[in-house]
Amino acid sequence: MFKSAETGAKIIEGAVETSRKAKQLHISRHNQWRAFGIWLVLQDILLISLAFGAAYFIRFSLQLPIFKLEARIAPSFYHQLALMALPAWVLCFSFFGLYQRKNLLGGTREYALLFNAVTTGMVTMVFAEFLLPNMTLARGWLLLSWGLAFLFVAVGRFTLRRAIYALRRRGYFLSPAVIIGANPEGFSLAEQLRRWTTSGLQLIGFVDDELPSNARYIANLPALGTPNQLDDLIARYGIEKLILTSNSLPREKVLHIFQRYGTSPDVNVLLSSGLYEIITTGLEVKEFAFVPLLGVNKVRLTGIDRILKTMLDWSVALGALIVGWPIFAILALLIRLDSPGPVFYRRRVMGVNGKQFDAFKFRTMYVNGDEILARYPDLQAQLAQTHKLKYDPRVTRVGRFLRKTSLDELPQLFNVLREEMSVVGPRMISPPEMNMYAKYGLNLLTVKPGMTGLWQISGRSDVSWEQRVRFDMHYIRNWSIWLDIQILIQTIPAVLKSRGAY
């Protein structure tokens, strides 16, 4: 956790520079967010207007056969309607929290709120038509306006989000933060937050009552002082976020921090759940008899994330099976000709929430593999220690080719279609291996195992067990549909190079 003096000096110099510009940065951050809010409102107005106009063009100008022919309504009517509807829609967006910082620039919640706001805006227009008999709106225009408004605004916000992410990497739209608690949980949080450059947090350092007297930096961050010095640190560095790790302070001090800063308009107190190292699924607060209790989701991916991943799995699996069925037939024939036994091998593995299933593979070993391995005591001992043999006498001639090219894993496409596996995910774990993973086992069972993953593109069997677990944990904690696509693209050269495939 402790780095060299030279590295620590650079970090301290950065903190001093941050200190020197703290007040200026505070004003700058305020102006940045004000400009962002104004831009967001203007962008929404423009895109909603474009959606209304595009809906009119498609409904009345293209004369598509799916729409009922009727007299064309003058564009001026819909222009006036749009001018009246736009302020109401912006108010609706505001009502749903689409201009609040807590709902922006992170996760899929923003898009869910947007869908609800657009739907509410359209329902309001339908209700107005019902109340005003002289007001007649084409149903096709209403339906198109609803779909296009959501699409245009969602794409606009997605693009703006990417622009803000790029600016955050350059030092804009950041909130200075300190972690209270220089303990393993704090170190893990710091590592994750610093790696996620789009989070919007600028970690300044650690605060702890039990910092070593001579420590100037810990885990690549400055050791700033004790919780009693928070007032001075907040003023000096312009701190906006206090991240409090569990068990870092006595209950009395935790209560004092919340009483002192919990209602401050300039500082937010964030309390870590204390489950970061062993829980990768989402947490939610549930109230029972007005008592707030933390609930843990059973799976890592829910809502739109689960839908996106399922769509990717099905499209890749179906496409590969349709295009590759001749290869399946040829490989099955070669396996039968090379050695007696079944074409497919079933491996019992762990699925989501510990549900076991059989993962399909092309058979790559002789059916009497245990007898063959018994002739090599040294290899038996090596297998028990590493769970992998680079030169395995049990592997057939065709099996060596299949493993080298990763073609032995193609039948797992059927597991993907059965929703037991995913195209991208952590490596499969057999039931006897679960004891090896200790606290990480719970995390690895929150998502489906994958045909490929970070371990696949990083060296496969040449990667140590500890590295493989790190790769899997990184994937689970940092999942996004873009990460899946990136891994899929990188899998192709990794398979062609055959690095670590044996």
C-alpha positions in Angstrom: 0.0 0.0 0.0 2.9 2.4 0.6 4.7 3.7 -2.5 8.0 5.3 -3.2 8.9 8.7 -1.8 9.1 10.1 -5.3 5.6 8.9 -6.2 4.2 10.3 -3.0 5.9 13.6 -3.5 4.2 14.0 -6.9 0.8 13.2 -5.3 1.4 15.7 -2.5 2.4 18.3 -5.1 -0.8 17.7 -7.0 -2.8 18.0 -3.8 -1.1 21.3 -3.0 -1.9 22.6 -6.5 -5.5 21.6 -5.9 -5.4 23.4 -2.6 -4.1 26.6 -4.3 -6.9 26.7 -6.8 -9.7 25.4 -4.5 -11.8 28.5 -4.4 -11.3 29.2 -8.1 -12.2 25.6 -8.9 -15.4 25.8 -6.8 -16.6 28.8 -8.8 -15.6 27.1 -12.0 -17.5 23.9 -11.1 -20.6 25.9 -10.3 -20.4 27.6 -13.7 -19.7 24.3 -15.4 -22.9 22.7 -14.0 -25.0 25.8 -14.7 -23.8 25.8 -18.3 -24.5 22.1 -18.5 -28.1 22.5 -17.2 -28.9 25.3 -19.7 -27.4 23.3 -22.6 -29.5 20.2 -21.5 -32.8 22.2 -21.4 -32.1 23.8 -24.8 -31.0 20.4 -26.3 -34.2 18.7 -25.1 -36.4 21.5 -26.5 -34.7 21.3 -29.9 -34.9 17.5 -30.1 -38.5 17.3 -29.0 -39.3 19.9 -31.7 -37.4 17.8 -34.2 -39.4 14.7 -33.1 -42.7 16.5 -33.6 -41.6 17.8 -37.0 -40.3 14.3 -38.1 -43.5 12.7 -37.0 -45.6 15.2 -39.1 -43.4 14.5 -42.1 -43.6 10.7 -41.8 -47.4 10.8 -41.1 -48.6 13.3 -43.7 -45.8 13.8 -46.3 -44.6 10.3 -47.0 -48.1 8.9 -47.5 -47.1 5.5 -46.2 -49.8 2.8 -46.8 -49.9 1.9 -43.1 -51.6 5.1 -42.3 -55.3 5.8 -43.1 -55.7 8.4 -45.9 -57.4 11.6 -44.8 -57.3 15.3 -45.5 -53.9 16.8 -44.7 -54.0 19.0 -41.7 -52.2 22.3 -42.1 -48.7 22.3 -40.6 -49.5 25.6 -38.8 -51.9 23.6 -36.5 -49.1 21.2 -35.4 -46.6 24.1 -35.2 -48.9 25.9 -32.7 -49.5 22.6 -30.8 -45.7 22.1 -30.5 -45.2 25.6 -29.2 -47.8 25.0 -26.5 -46.6 21.5 -25.7 -42.9 22.2 -25.4 -43.0 24.2 -22.1 -45.3 21.5 -20.6 -42.9 18.7 -21.7 -39.9 20.5 -20.2 -41.8 20.9 -16.9 -42.7 17.2 -17.1 -39.0 16.4 -17.6 -38.2 18.6 -14.5 -40.9 16.9 -12.5 -39.3 13.5 -13.2 -35.9 14.7 -12.1 -34.3 14.8 -15.5 -32.4 18.0 -14.7 -31.1 16.9 -11.2 -27.5 15.9 -11.0 -28.1 12.8 -9.1 -30.1 11.3 -12.0 -27.6 12.4 -14.7 -24.4 11.0 -16.2 -24.5 7.5 -14.8 -26.3 4.3 -15.2 -29.6 3.6 -17.0 -31.9 5.4 -14.5 -31.8 8.5 -16.6 -33.2 6.7 -19.6 -35.9 5.0 -17.5 -37.0 8.4 -16.2 -36.9 9.8 -19.7 -39.2 7.1 -21.0 -41.7 7.8 -18.1 -41.5 11.6 -18.8 -42.1 11.2 -22.6 -45.0 8.8 -22.0 -46.5 11.2 -19.5 -46.2 14.1 -21.9 -47.9 12.2 -24.6 -50.7 11.0 -22.3 -51.3 14.6 -21.4 -51.7 15.5 -25.0 -54.2 12.7 -25.5 -56.1 13.8 -22.4 -56.2 17.4 -23.7 -57.7 16.1 -27.0 -60.4 14.3 -25.1 -61.3 17.4 -23.1 -61.3 19.7 -26.2 -63.7 18.3 -28.8 -62.5 20.8 -31.5 -58.9 19.5 -31.1 -58.3 16.4 -33.4 -54.9 14.8 -33.5 -53.9 12.0 -35.9 -53.1 8.8 -33.9 -50.2 8.0 -36.2 -48.7 11.4 -35.4 -49.1 10.8 -31.7 -47.5 7.4 -31.8 -44.6 8.6 -34.0 -44.1 11.7 -31.8 -43.9 9.5 -28.7 -41.4 7.1 -30.2 -39.2 9.7 -31.9 -39.2 12.0 -28.9 -37.8 9.3 -26.7 -35.3 8.2 -29.4 -34.1 11.7 -30.2 -33.7 12.9 -26.6 -32.2 9.6 -25.5 -29.6 9.7 -28.3 -28.9 13.4 -27.5 -28.4 12.7 -23.8 -26.2 9.7 -24.6 -24.0 11.8 -26.8 -23.9 14.6 -24.3 -22.9 12.1 -21.6 -20.0 10.9 -23.7 -18.9 14.5 -24.2 -19.0 15.1 -20.4 -17.0 11.9 -19.8 -14.3 13.1 -22.2 -14.2 16.4 -20.3 -14.0 14.7 -17.0 -10.8 13.0 -18.2 -9.5 16.5 -18.7 -10.4 17.7 -15.2 -13.8 19.2 -15.8 -17.1 18.3 -14.0 -15.3 16.7 -11.1 -16.2 16.7 -7.4 -13.3 16.6 -5.0 -13.7 13.7 -2.5 -11.9 12.2 0.5 -12.2 8.6 1.8 -12.7 8.4 5.6 -11.1 5.1 6.5 -7.6 4.0 5.5 -8.5 0.3 5.7 -8.8 -2.6 3.1 -12.3 -1.5 2.2 -11.1 2.1 1.7 -8.2 0.9 -0.5 -10.6 -1.2 -2.6 -12.9 1.7 -3.0 -10.1 4.0 -4.0 -8.8 1.6 -6.6 -12.2 1.2 -8.2 -13.0 4.9 -8.2 -9.7 5.9 -9.6 -10.0 3.3 -12.4 -13.5 4.5 -13.3 -12.4 7.8 -14.8 -16.0 8.8 -15.7 -17.4 8.6 -12.2 -17.0 12.4 -11.6 -15.1 12.0 -8.4 -11.6 13.4 -7.9 -10.1 11.6 -4.9 -7.9 13.9 -2.9 -6.7 11.5 -0.2 -7.5 9.5 3.0 -8.7 10.7 6.3 -8.3 8.3 9.3 -7.8 8.5 13.1 -5.1 5.8 13.0 -2.8 7.0 10.2 0.8 6.2 10.8 2.6 9.3 12.2 5.1 9.4 9.4 2.7 8.5 6.6 2.4 11.1 3.9 0.6 8.9 1.3 -1.3 5.6 1.4 -2.4 3.4 -1.5 -1.3 6.1 -4.0 -3.2 8.9 -2.3 -2.1 11.5 0.3 -2.7 10.9 4.0 -4.5 14.1 4.8 -5.1 13.8 8.5 -7.9 12.9 11.0 -11.6 13.4 11.0 -11.2 16.3 13.5 -9.5 18.2 10.7 -12.4 17.9 8.2 -13.4 21.5 8.4 -10.0 22.7 7.4 -9.6 20.0 4.7 -13.0 20.9 3.2 -12.1 24.6 3.0 -8.5 23.9 1.8 -9.4 21.4 -1.0 -13.0 22.4 -1.8 -14.2 18.9 -0.8 -17.7 18.1 -2.0 -17.9 14.4 -1.1 -17.1 12.6 2.1 -17.0 8.8 1.5 -17.3 7.1 4.8 -16.2 3.4 5.0 -17.9 1.1 7.4 -16.3 0.4 10.7 -13.7 3.1 10.1 -14.9 5.2 13.0 -16.8 4.6 16.3 -20.6 5.1 16.1 -20.4 8.4 18.0 -18.0 9.9 15.4 -20.1 8.6 12.5 -23.1 10.4 14.0 -21.1 13.5 14.5 -20.0 13.6 10.8 -23.6 13.1 9.6 -24.9 15.8 12.0 -22.1 18.2 11.0 -22.2 17.7 7.2 -25.3 15.6 6.4 -27.5 18.6 5.8 -24.7 20.9 4.3 -25.6 22.3 0.9 -22.0 22.1 -0.2 -20.9 18.7 1.1 -22.5 15.3 0.6 -21.8 12.4 2.9 -21.7 8.9 1.3 -21.7 5.8 3.4 -20.1 2.7 2.1 -22.2 -0.5 2.7 -19.2 -2.4 4.0 -19.9 -5.2 1.5 -17.8 -3.9 -1.4 -15.3 -6.7 -1.3 -17.8 -9.5 -1.4 -20.9 -8.0 -3.0 -21.0 -7.0 -6.6 -24.8 -6.8 -7.1 -26.9 -3.7 -6.6 -28.1 -2.7 -3.2 -31.4 -1.1 -2.5 -33.0 0.4 0.7 -36.3 -1.2 1.8 -38.4 0.1 4.6 -40.1 -2.3 7.0 -42.2 -0.6 9.8 -40.4 2.7 8.8 -37.0 1.0 9.4 -34.6 1.4 6.5 -32.8 -1.9 5.7 -30.3 -2.7 3.0 -31.4 -5.3 0.5 -29.1 -7.2 -1.9 -30.1 -8.1 -5.5 -29.6 -11.7 -6.3 -28.2 -11.0 -9.7 -25.7 -8.4 -11.0 -27.7 -7.3 -14.1 -31.3 -6.1 -14.0 -33.7 -4.0 -16.1 -32.3 -2.6 -19.4 -28.8 -4.0 -18.7 -30.2 -7.5 -18.6 -32.2 -6.9 -21.8 -29.2 -5.5 -23.7 -27.0 -8.5 -22.7 -29.7 -11.0 -23.6 -30.1 -9.4 -27.0 -26.3 -9.5 -27.6 -26.2 -13.2 -26.5 -29.0 -14.3 -28.7 -27.8 -12.4 -31.8 -24.3 -13.7 -31.5 -25.3 -17.3 -30.7 -28.0 -17.6 -33.4 -25.8 -16.0 -36.0 -22.9 -18.3 -35.2 -25.0 -21.4 -35.3 -26.7 -20.5 -38.6 -23.4 -19.7 -40.3 -21.3 -22.4 -38.6 -23.4 -25.5 -38.7 -21.3 -27.1 -41.5 -18.2 -26.7 -39.2 -20.1 -28.4 -36.4 -20.8 -31.4 -38.7 -17.2 -31.7 -39.9 -15.8 -31.5 -36.4 -18.3 -34.1 -35.1 -17.2 -36.5 -37.9 -13.5 -35.9 -37.1 -14.0 -36.6 -33.4 -15.8 -39.9 -34.1 -13.1 -41.0 -36.6 -10.2 -40.1 -34.3 -11.2 -42.0 -31.2 -14.2 -44.0 -29.9 -16.7 -42.3 -27.7 -19.4 -39.5 -27.7 -19.0 -36.3 -29.8 -19.9 -34.0 -26.9 -18.6 -33.8 -23.4 -20.8 -32.5 -20.5 -19.1 -30.6 -17.7 -21.0 -29.9 -14.6 -20.6 -26.2 -13.6 -22.1 -23.5 -11.4 -24.5 -21.0 -12.9 -26.3 -17.9 -11.6 -27.1 -18.1 -7.9 -25.4 -21.5 -7.6 -27.8 -23.3 -10.0 -25.8 -26.1 -11.6 -26.0 -27.1 -15.3 -24.1 -29.1 -17.9 -21.8 -27.0 -20.1 -21.4 -28.6 -23.6 -18.1 -29.0 -25.3 -16.7 -31.1 -28.1 -14.9 -34.1 -26.6 -11.1 -33.6 -26.6 -10.0 -36.5 -24.4 -9.9 -40.3 -24.7 -12.8 -41.9 -22.8 -10.3 -43.8 -20.6 -8.4 -40.6 -19.7 -8.2 -41.4 -16.0 -6.4 -44.7 -16.8 -4.0 -42.9 -19.1 -3.2 -40.2 -16.5 -2.6 -42.9 -13.8 0.6 -43.9 -15.7 2.1 -40.4 -15.0 2.2 -39.7 -11.2 4.1 -36.4 -11.8 1.4 -35.1 -14.1 -1.2 -36.2 -11.6 0.5 -34.1 -8.9 0.8 -31.1 -11.3 -2.9 -31.3 -12.2 -3.9 -31.4 -8.6 -1.9 -28.2 -7.9 -2.5 -26.1 -11.1 -5.8 -27.7 -12.4 -4.3 -27.5 -15.9 -1.7 -29.5 -17.9 0.1 -28.0 -20.8 1.0 -31.4 -22.2 -1.9 -33.7 -21.3 -1.6 -37.4 -22.5 -5.4 -37.7 -22.2 -6.0 -35.3 -25.1 -6.6 -36.8 -28.5 -5.1 -35.6 -31.8 -8.2 -33.9 -32.9 -8.7 -32.7 -29.3 -5.3 -30.8 -29.4 -6.4 -29.0 -32.6 -9.8 -28.1 -31.0 -8.2 -26.8 -27.9 -5.6 -24.8 -29.8 -8.3 -23.1 -31.9 -10.9 -22.9 -29.1 -13.3 -24.8 -31.4 -14.1 -27.3 -28.6 -16.2 -24.5 -26.9 -18.6 -24.0 -29.9 -21.3 -26.2 -28.4 -21.6 -23.8 -25.5 -23.6 -21.7 -28.0 -26.5 -24.0 -27.1 -26.0 -23.2 -23.4 -26.2 -19.5 -24.3 -29.6 -20.1 -26.1 -30.8 -22.0 -23.0 -29.9 -18.9 -21.0 -27.5 -20.9 -18.8 -24.4 -19.1 -20.2 -23.5 -15.8 -21.8 -21.2 -15.1 -24.7 -19.1 -12.9 -22.5 -18.6 -13.5 -18.8 -16.4 -14.9 -16.1 -14.9 -18.3 -16.6 -16.9 -21.4 -15.6 -16.5 -22.9 -12.1 -17.1 -26.5 -11.3 -18.7 -27.4 -7.9 -15.5 -28.8 -6.4 -13.7 -25.6 -7.2 -16.0 -23.4 -5.2 -14.0 -23.8 -2.0 -11.0 -22.2 -3.7 -12.8 -19.0 -4.4 -13.8 -18.3 -0.8 -15.5 -14.8 -0.5 -15.2 -14.3 -4.3 -17.4 -17.3 -5.1 -20.6 -15.3 -4.2 -19.6 -12.5 -6.6 -18.8 -14.9 -9.5 -22.3 -16.5 -9.2 -24.1 -13.2 -9.7 -23.7 -13.3 -13.5 -23.7 -16.1 -16.1 -20.4 -17.7 -17.0 -19.1 -16.8 -20.4 -17.7 -18.5 -23.5 -15.1 -15.8 -23.5 -14.0 -13.0 -21.1 -11.1 -10.9 -19.9 -9.2 -14.1 -19.1 -9.6 -15.3 -22.7 -8.1 -12.2 -24.2 -5.4 -11.9 -21.6 -3.6 -15.2 -22.0 -6.1 -18.0 -21.1 -4.2 -20.8 -19.4 -1.0 -18.7 -19.2 -2.8 -16.5 -16.7 -2.4 -17.5 -13.0 -5.4 -18.4 -10.9 -5.1 -15.2 -8.9 -5.0 -13.1 -12.1 -8.0 -14.9 -13.5 -10.0 -14.1 -10.4 -9.0 -10.4 -10.6 -10.0 -10.3 -14.3 -13.4 -11.9 -13.4 -14.0 -9.5 -10.5 -13.1 -6.5 -12.6 -15.5 -7.6 -15.3 -18.4 -8.1 -12.9 -17.9 -4.8 -11.2 -17.3 -2.8 -14.4 -19.8 -4.5 -16.7 -21.3 -2.5 -19.6 -22.6 -3.6 -23.0 -19.6 -1.7 -24.5 -17.2 -3.9 -22.4 -18.9 -7.0 -23.8 -18.5 -5.8 -27.4 -14.9 -4.8 -26.8 -14.1 -8.3 -25.4 -15.9 -9.9 -28.3 -13.8 -7.9 -30.8 -10.5 -8.7 -29.0 -11.4 -12.4 -28.7 -10.9 -12.9 -32.5 -7.1 -12.0 -32.5 -6.7 -13.8 -29.2 -8.0 -17.0 -30.7 -6.0 -16.7 -33.9 -2.8 -16.2 -31.8 -3.7 -19.3 -29.7 -1.8 -17.8 -26.7 -2.4 -20.0 -23.6 -4.6 -22.4 -25.5 -3.9 -26.0 -24.5 
